């Protein structure tokens, strides 16, 4: 009798995910599914709102990455109103964005993913967490907390507010940077770069000891997508969108305004989240990955020296071809964090960063605008159709996690097939399935935070739906 | 010197009942605050003094850095909404330091924050979690009628905890 195992976080009304694993009679996995039950009413909610409100409203989509939505929204509004921000405003927006990358990536590696890697998937859950790491290296743990705080302070300093940023507006930003604020950030940069580099050494040390696991854990081919500079360097704030195939050969290079010509969305009846794919290759041949792994497979180099040095080492792992190992999301994420920190210095040393020329009020109404940005999790699109009076007629959002939907599903299926052997499903097996999703750093919470422990529940059911066993974590 | 109370409210006030903590913090400021200006700035300044005994803190969610602040207090009260999986309309429970991984995303529990405070800064306050049942989590800045009523009762409980 085939068994069905369900892993489901509870105590959340929406924005959570469920994993279902179908087990055959011989204990092997037939298939595993990641179901995203995310509430997506946001687009409807915004119809009729004024376009200048959107950079204020859209951060409320998510309490985890509000800055990404704030900036993508401002860029969409810029395009819809036909207004180019002055260069200093773009620098300031990018500075805020780098703060977001640092805090998000830093937290993910040290507090979320690090324990999986450093303490092992089979470690006692009581210690397989950041406290376990604290006990072994309390200094590093403090540095990790400070790294996240540093990123948050950049956001607060640029935006003037800790949460719900009111900073980027159509045509620019509404707050300039002072000399004192610039110098304060600069004074803390070196210690935080040291923390990031320590994280990289930790990961590389772990990777050297776990080559086998890395080469077995959710390794599969796909296309890749990300923003690049005109020279195909890593780009997180602006630029064109580049798509490459599994060999790293370019498929497309296009501006954000052409995304609908290149990206289509597939629907499955077992998930509310759609599956974006490269239109010209069709579904499922055109599937792609975004986020740190996707971006470092899409770009050809990195323009900051320390990150470029790490990038060269990174790409050597597969002789310059794309890296396909899901666990190397963590490696790529750390390289990006280093890039973001170096970019902070570049931005702060630009003379224009202190300019008061931060807003362009001359509009040239276009009616439609698309803003794209590389959020920590991947490429984020905001697409607005705007009436002449400034009201939003309709909008479309492709969130970063949505771009990785196929990848997460594939990773879950791959890991489940490799490690889950029913009917006795161990904690270690389930940890690995969970880790497959976590490597992508998904944002599924949609900004509701009702209590609160996020335990995982595994229901083992037969095909008739009878509950055979329940395993609860937390 | 260790201050007596920190009251931490978290949740999204743009998502209906998810913002119940936000509204309760406002009530606390009005009831116990020395400075009316706090009402306009508490959500932006991190830890904010209400009076000599009580500080408050608000954010959309719990974050690791709060562990550094927690270590400065004798007592902490966490306020949040809960869903129907918890049967009690208002749940008040003592919590102890225990770090819990989130399955997928950036999410911290009160117990995890206490654990970080204890491990990183060698002190975790005596802590209580007050959660209030939410009924509507749509895009709205108002509480549902049911949660509104429960919030008033929760406020009385929180006031009693502070007075003890």
Interface residues (C-beta under 8 A of the other chain):
Chain A: X7 X9 X10 X11 X12 X13 X14 X17 X41 X42 X45 X60 X63 X64 X66 X104 X107 X108 X111 X112 X115 X125 X128 X129 X130 X131 X134 X135 X138 X141 X142 X145 X148 X149 X152 X161 X162 X163 X164 X434 X437 X438 X441 X442 X443 X444 X445 X447 X448 X449 X450 X451 X452 X453 X454 X455 X456 X473 X474
Chain B: X10 X11 X12 X14 X15 X18 X43 X44 X45 X46 X59 X60 X61 X63 X64 X65 X67 X68 X80 X81 X82 X83 X85 X86 X91 X99 X100 X101 X102 X103 X104 X105 X106 X107 X109 X110 X111 X112 X115 X116 X119 X120 X129 X131 X134 X137 X138 X139
